[in-house]
Amino acid sequence: EYPANFAAYCEAWDNGRNNVSCQEGQTPGKDQGWCAEAWCYVDPCNCELDEPATKVPEEGGYMPHASYQGRGMWYSYKTCGGKDYWMTPEKKKELQAVPKNCSKKVDEKKWGSEKCRCIGYNGAPGQTNVSINGAEVPYPAEAGASCEAWDAKNHPDCLGDKPAAWCKMSWCYVDPCECQLEVPPKTSSYLPKARGNGKPIYFSYAACGAEDEYTKGNEEACVNQDVESNCTKLEKCAWTGKQCLGKELVEVCSSASSLGLLGLLGAVAQLMAM
């Protein structure tokens, strides 16, 4: 059984999980061959290694019909320091040559603004639980990977006769350090322990061209703290000197930008670490 944050970061994901090849007594078997090699999903357009990313095959691959920002699913052992024994060199070369469509214009209505792209696996099968008012609520595993009104059919406040105004608004998860919109992204209460590119997951309505009515009613949202004393009481928040924002926006993203690292965080996000 694979976890919800499957292949979102470097790990030997198949070791002891793949029930065809990576259990004790199987071939190659647990802790052996490709079962023991670390790998992860990657953005093929931000994977500049001497060995290019490999397209997930239509047959025999994990989540072949899912997509990251409209480019399908790609993986790499090389980025994790692992070796790809999983498929033959001939088949791997064929899949590495599949067009990546990096120059193709991305549909911003689906994948988010050019200044703040959505992250995650659109089309990922199954469900995952999100945290809402202390309860675990099932959402589609692909929730937040593209611009959509994800709450409309899933959030308890959206299922009654009088759904909240924000239920029909589109939003998606984003990397806070890759979001350069005037309206800053917000920390996610749905996935408080999830991480993308090594940072906590944020969400944005602005990335999808929508108004954020949801945050206006959230008393614990960082942006709703008007004074520094209230802001710093919340572990997830930090004071800029003028306003309260998510801690990563203040402490991590500003540091990365000053070091010239902004824009180089190209690995696929860890979306569903719950």
Kinemage of the C-alpha trace (Angstrom):
@kinemage 1
@onewidth
@group {chain A} dominant
@subgroup {mainchain}
@vectorlist {calphas} color= white
{ca glu a 1} P 0.000 0.000 0.000
{ca tyr a 2} L 1.385 3.372 -1.056
{ca pro a 3} L 0.917 6.531 1.055
{ca ala a 4} L -0.943 9.607 -0.157
{ca asn a 5} L 2.337 11.546 -0.525
{ca phe a 6} L 3.663 8.839 -2.822
{ca ala a 7} L 6.751 9.871 -4.847
{ca ala a 8} L 6.518 13.503 -3.750
{ca tyr a 9} L 10.123 13.402 -2.517
{ca cys a 10} L 13.123 11.070 -2.710
{ca glu a 11} L 12.548 7.650 -1.169
{ca ala a 12} L 12.705 3.978 -2.149
{ca trp a 13} L 8.932 4.033 -2.595
{ca asp a 14} L 8.601 0.495 -3.934
{ca asn a 15} L 10.669 -1.225 -1.278
{ca gly a 16} L 8.326 -3.457 0.732
{ca arg a 17} L 5.285 -1.826 -0.919
{ca asn a 18} L 5.171 -3.141 -4.468
{ca asn a 19} L 3.346 -6.438 -3.971
{ca val a 20} L 4.521 -7.960 -7.241
{ca ser a 21} L 8.281 -7.448 -7.102
{ca cys a 22} L 9.421 -5.849 -3.858
{ca gln a 23} L 8.320 -8.167 -1.054
{ca glu a 24} L 10.435 -10.826 0.622
{ca gly a 25} L 10.953 -13.795 -1.703
{ca gln a 26} L 10.014 -11.878 -4.854
{ca thr a 27} L 12.281 -10.706 -7.684
{ca pro a 28} L 14.246 -8.541 -7.223
{ca gly a 29} L 12.781 -8.514 -3.716
{ca lys a 30} L 12.811 -6.240 -0.695
{ca asp a 31} L 16.062 -4.259 -0.296
{ca gln a 32} L 17.269 -5.547 -3.670
{ca gly a 33} L 17.690 -4.025 -7.152
{ca trp a 34} L 15.340 -1.261 -8.200
{ca cys a 35} L 13.118 -1.901 -5.182
{ca ala a 36} L 15.782 -0.325 -2.971
{ca glu a 37} L 16.483 2.672 -5.226
{ca ala a 38} L 15.169 6.140 -4.355
{ca trp a 39} L 13.132 8.120 -6.886
{ca cys a 40} L 10.400 10.736 -7.131
{ca tyr a 41} L 8.101 12.493 -9.571
{ca val a 42} L 9.573 15.602 -11.184
{ca asp a 43} L 8.653 18.524 -13.390
{ca pro a 44} L 10.312 17.532 -16.691
{ca cys a 45} L 10.740 21.181 -17.633
{ca asn a 46} L 12.780 21.874 -14.506
{ca cys a 47} L 14.934 18.756 -14.444
{ca glu a 48} L 18.324 19.696 -15.878
{ca leu a 49} L 20.363 16.566 -15.221
{ca asp a 50} L 22.684 14.616 -17.503
{ca glu a 51} L 19.968 11.956 -17.492
{ca pro a 52} L 16.567 13.419 -18.469
{ca ala a 53} L 13.313 12.705 -16.689
{ca thr a 54} L 11.374 9.621 -17.821
{ca lys a 55} L 7.696 9.676 -18.814
{ca val a 56} L 5.516 7.315 -16.792
{ca pro a 57} L 4.522 4.522 -19.214
{ca glu a 58} L 0.869 4.051 -20.173
{ca glu a 59} L 1.046 0.379 -19.233
{ca gly a 60} L 2.593 -0.768 -15.975
{ca gly a 61} L 3.311 2.725 -14.664
{ca tyr a 62} L 1.965 4.400 -11.534
{ca met a 63} L -0.759 7.023 -12.176
{ca pro a 64} L -0.259 7.051 -15.981
{ca his a 65} L -3.363 9.196 -16.497
{ca ala a 66} L -2.508 11.794 -13.886
{ca ser a 67} L -0.791 15.050 -14.815
{ca tyr a 68} L 1.452 17.735 -13.356
{ca gln a 69} L 0.611 21.139 -14.832
{ca gly a 70} L -0.762 19.467 -17.957
{ca arg a 71} L 2.433 17.645 -18.922
{ca gly a 72} L 1.656 14.147 -17.716
{ca met a 73} L 3.680 12.347 -15.052
{ca trp a 74} L 7.475 12.113 -15.155
{ca tyr a 75} L 9.902 10.520 -12.736
{ca ser a 76} L 13.618 10.420 -11.987
{ca tyr a 77} L 15.917 8.155 -10.021
{ca lys a 78} L 18.893 10.340 -10.940
{ca thr a 79} L 17.634 13.381 -9.022
{ca cys a 80} L 17.571 11.206 -5.881
{ca gly a 81} L 20.980 9.676 -6.460
{ca gly a 82} L 19.359 6.362 -7.403
{ca lys a 83} L 19.755 4.100 -10.424
{ca asp a 84} L 16.865 3.128 -12.687
{ca tyr a 85} L 16.896 -0.645 -12.996
{ca trp a 86} L 13.115 -0.700 -13.257
{ca met a 87} L 12.864 -0.770 -17.065
{ca thr a 88} L 15.137 -1.705 -19.947
{ca pro a 89} L 17.540 0.963 -21.285
{ca glu a 90} L 15.733 0.838 -24.638
{ca lys a 91} L 12.298 1.487 -23.136
{ca lys a 92} L 13.649 4.193 -20.855
{ca lys a 93} L 15.301 5.983 -23.775
{ca glu a 94} L 12.018 5.848 -25.687
{ca leu a 95} L 10.067 7.382 -22.796
{ca gln a 96} L 12.703 10.037 -22.134
{ca ala a 97} L 12.281 11.166 -25.757
{ca val a 98} L 8.542 11.809 -25.377
{ca pro a 99} L 7.845 15.540 -26.032
{ca lys a 100} L 7.648 17.461 -22.760
{ca asn a 101} L 5.726 20.412 -24.230
{ca cys a 102} L 7.700 22.856 -22.092
{ca ser a 103} L 7.166 25.700 -24.551
{ca lys a 104} L 3.427 25.079 -24.840
{ca lys a 105} L 1.354 27.799 -23.244
{ca val a 106} L -0.239 26.539 -20.043
{ca asp a 107} L -3.981 27.075 -19.583
{ca glu a 108} L -4.021 29.481 -16.639
{ca lys a 109} L -7.698 28.847 -15.931
{ca lys a 110} L -6.830 25.236 -15.142
{ca trp a 111} L -3.216 25.275 -13.951
{ca gly a 112} L -3.037 28.697 -12.315
{ca ser a 113} L -1.514 32.035 -13.163
{ca glu a 114} L 1.917 32.113 -14.793
{ca lys a 115} L 3.042 33.954 -11.668
{ca cys a 116} L 1.628 31.307 -9.326
{ca arg a 117} L 1.210 27.815 -10.781
{ca cys a 118} L -0.791 25.036 -9.112
{ca ile a 119} L 1.142 22.057 -7.768
{ca gly a 120} L 0.135 18.446 -7.276
{ca tyr a 121} L -1.091 15.483 -9.294
{ca asn a 122} L -4.227 16.241 -11.257
{ca gly a 123} L -6.075 13.026 -11.993
{ca ala a 124} L -4.527 11.129 -9.077
{ca pro a 125} L -6.866 8.261 -8.163
{ca gly a 126} L -8.525 7.704 -4.809
{ca gln a 127} L -9.246 9.926 -1.829
{ca thr a 128} L -7.322 11.575 0.973
{ca asn a 129} L -8.484 13.077 4.249
{ca val a 130} L -8.213 16.787 4.961
{ca ser a 131} L -8.598 18.472 8.333
{ca ile a 132} L -11.714 20.629 8.753
{ca asn a 133} L -12.635 21.950 12.200
{ca gly a 134} L -10.800 19.089 13.859
{ca ala a 135} L -12.487 16.376 11.777
{ca glu a 136} L -11.067 14.270 8.951
{ca val a 137} L -13.068 14.814 5.756
{ca pro a 138} L -12.507 12.795 2.557
{ca tyr a 139} L -11.562 14.800 -0.536
{ca pro a 140} L -10.417 13.563 -3.945
{ca ala a 141} L -6.694 12.771 -3.936
{ca glu a 142} L -6.284 15.239 -6.801
{ca ala a 143} L -7.884 18.110 -4.857
{ca gly a 144} L -5.891 21.326 -5.147
{ca ala a 145} L -3.747 20.138 -8.066
{ca ser a 146} L -5.573 22.396 -10.524
{ca cys a 147} L -8.007 25.294 -10.422
{ca glu a 148} L -11.425 24.021 -9.431
{ca ala a 149} L -14.153 24.657 -6.843
{ca trp a 150} L -12.897 21.707 -4.796
{ca asp a 151} L -15.069 22.496 -1.771
{ca ala a 152} L -18.399 22.598 -3.605
{ca lys a 153} L -19.042 18.851 -3.395
{ca asn a 154} L -16.828 18.006 -0.436
{ca his a 155} L -16.758 20.614 2.363
{ca pro a 156} L -19.502 20.150 5.013
{ca asp a 157} L -20.427 23.851 4.763
{ca cys a 158} L -21.044 23.449 1.050
{ca leu a 159} L -23.374 20.463 1.126
{ca gly a 160} L -26.459 22.038 2.699
{ca asp a 161} L -29.280 24.130 1.274
{ca lys a 162} L -27.382 27.378 1.832
{ca pro a 163} L -23.736 26.830 0.868
{ca ala a 164} L -21.194 29.498 1.755
{ca ala a 165} L -20.226 31.984 -0.955
{ca trp a 166} L -16.688 30.590 -1.195
{ca cys a 167} L -17.945 27.084 -2.057
{ca lys a 168} L -18.185 27.935 -5.760
{ca met a 169} L -14.763 29.618 -5.921
{ca ser a 170} L -11.806 27.946 -7.622
{ca trp a 171} L -8.483 27.495 -5.834
{ca cys a 172} L -5.400 25.299 -5.858
{ca tyr a 173} L -2.306 24.466 -3.817
{ca val a 174} L 0.832 26.449 -4.600
{ca asp a 175} L 4.483 26.748 -3.685
{ca pro a 176} L 4.623 29.989 -1.639
{ca cys a 177} L 8.079 30.847 -2.968
{ca glu a 178} L 6.918 30.506 -6.574
{ca cys a 179} L 3.869 32.733 -6.128
{ca gln a 180} L 4.465 36.328 -7.223
{ca leu a 181} L 0.914 37.657 -7.227
{ca glu a 182} L -0.189 40.833 -5.478
{ca val a 183} L -2.473 38.754 -3.243
{ca pro a 184} L -0.242 36.427 -1.182
{ca pro a 185} L -1.046 32.709 -0.835
{ca lys a 186} L -2.283 31.385 2.517
{ca thr a 187} L -1.186 28.511 4.731
{ca ser a 188} L -3.326 25.393 4.346
{ca ser a 189} L -5.404 24.271 7.313
{ca tyr a 190} L -6.612 21.293 5.271
{ca leu a 191} L -3.135 19.794 5.077
{ca pro a 192} L -1.226 21.273 8.028
{ca lys a 193} L 1.532 18.645 7.891
{ca ala a 194} L 1.900 18.418 4.119
{ca arg a 195} L 4.989 19.799 2.430
{ca gly a 196} L 5.782 20.838 -1.122
{ca asn a 197} L 9.364 21.435 -2.253
{ca gly a 198} L 10.367 21.112 1.409
{ca lys a 199} L 7.935 23.795 2.593
{ca pro a 200} L 4.424 23.660 4.077
{ca ile a 201} L 1.616 23.644 1.525
{ca tyr a 202} L -0.112 26.943 0.717
{ca phe a 203} L -3.292 27.598 -1.248
{ca ser a 204} L -4.411 30.420 -3.495
{ca tyr a 205} L -7.700 31.594 -4.971
{ca ala a 206} L -5.902 34.452 -6.738
{ca ala a 207} L -3.844 31.941 -8.738
{ca cys a 208} L -7.142 30.798 -10.239
{ca gly a 209} L -8.498 34.302 -10.781
{ca ala a 210} L -10.976 34.037 -7.900
{ca glu a 211} L -11.714 36.095 -4.796
{ca asp a 212} L -10.741 34.554 -1.447
{ca glu a 213} L -13.984 34.709 0.517
{ca tyr a 214} L -12.939 31.672 2.568
{ca thr a 215} L -10.055 33.389 4.397
{ca lys a 216} L -12.162 36.423 5.324
{ca gly a 217} L -14.061 34.304 7.839
{ca asn a 218} L -11.021 32.515 9.258
{ca glu a 219} L -9.992 34.224 12.510
{ca glu a 220} L -6.722 32.273 12.659
{ca ala a 221} L -5.583 33.161 9.158
{ca cys a 222} L -2.257 34.984 9.237
{ca val a 223} L -3.471 37.814 6.989
{ca asn a 224} L -6.301 38.564 9.443
{ca gln a 225} L -3.915 39.431 12.291
{ca asp a 226} L -3.700 43.222 12.381
{ca val a 227} L -0.977 43.623 15.008
{ca glu a 228} L 2.388 41.930 15.539
{ca ser a 229} L 1.502 40.530 18.975
{ca asn a 230} L -1.434 38.558 17.555
{ca cys a 231} L 0.561 37.487 14.526
{ca thr a 232} L 3.484 36.036 16.452
{ca lys a 233} L 1.184 34.035 18.719
{ca leu a 234} L 0.456 31.793 15.728
{ca glu a 235} L 3.319 29.413 14.991
{ca lys a 236} L 2.575 29.365 11.263
{ca cys a 237} L 2.746 33.164 10.905
{ca ala a 238} L 5.438 35.869 10.828
{ca trp a 239} L 5.322 39.667 10.923
{ca thr a 240} L 6.869 41.564 8.002
{ca gly a 241} L 6.949 44.887 9.809
{ca lys a 242} L 3.709 45.906 8.139
{ca gln a 243} L 1.548 42.814 7.892
{ca cys a 244} L 1.153 39.217 8.987
{ca leu a 245} L 1.850 36.462 6.470
{ca gly a 246} L 2.672 32.773 6.420
{ca lys a 247} L 6.074 32.196 8.021
{ca glu a 248} L 7.587 30.753 4.850
{ca leu a 249} L 6.693 33.863 2.850
{ca val a 250} L 8.550 36.028 5.340
{ca glu a 251} L 11.477 33.850 6.409
{ca val a 252} L 12.108 31.286 3.671
{ca cys a 253} L 11.004 32.808 0.378
{ca ser a 254} L 12.598 36.203 0.959
{ca ser a 255} L 15.883 34.472 1.841
{ca ala a 256} L 15.748 32.262 -1.250
{ca ser a 257} L 15.061 35.278 -3.432
{ca ser a 258} L 18.025 37.217 -2.071
{ca leu a 259} L 20.248 34.228 -2.778
{ca gly a 260} L 19.028 33.965 -6.345
{ca leu a 261} L 17.314 30.644 -5.745
{ca leu a 262} L 13.761 31.714 -6.524
{ca gly a 263} L 12.481 29.796 -9.496
{ca leu a 264} L 14.832 26.845 -9.055
{ca leu a 265} L 12.596 24.773 -6.831
{ca gly a 266} L 11.390 22.480 -9.589
{ca ala a 267} L 10.594 19.149 -7.925
{ca val a 268} L 6.997 18.032 -7.794
{ca ala a 269} L 5.250 18.986 -4.629
{ca gln a 270} L 4.550 16.727 -1.725
{ca leu a 271} L 0.799 17.228 -1.728
{ca met a 272} L -0.936 14.769 0.390
{ca ala a 273} L 1.301 13.998 3.369
{ca met a 274} L -1.322 13.160 5.944
